[in-house]
Amino acid sequence: MERFAFKMKLKPGFKEEYKKRHDEIWPELEQLIRETGVSDYSIFLDEQTNILFAVQKQSGDNSSQDLGTNPLVQKWWAYMADIMETNSDNSPVTIPLEEVFYMK
């Protein structure tokens, strides 16, 4: 199992709304992400910068970032676009992060 990390940016003042939407994640979206081989998925917020830091475990070669053509994922992106920095297709601006240390 491989770990994958990336960062995104939340618009100022939307911490509670972001948390609420993820507390109520659509069951069919969660199932789709799991079926892709993603597990142990966490998102953290640095409140000083509004940077979201995400890390997930993935089996195989896929991550949640590989689901962009799925209509359900596109619907989620549109739902989240008002509170996050996004690309022109509503996908969140994501920046992969390089692992420089891991303690097992």
Secondary structure, DSSP 8 states (H G I E B T S, - for coil): -EEEEEEEEB-TT-HHHHHHHHHT--HHHHHHHHHTTEEEEEEEEETTTTEEEEEEEESTT--GGG-TTSHHHHHHHHHHTTTB-B-TTS-B--EE--------
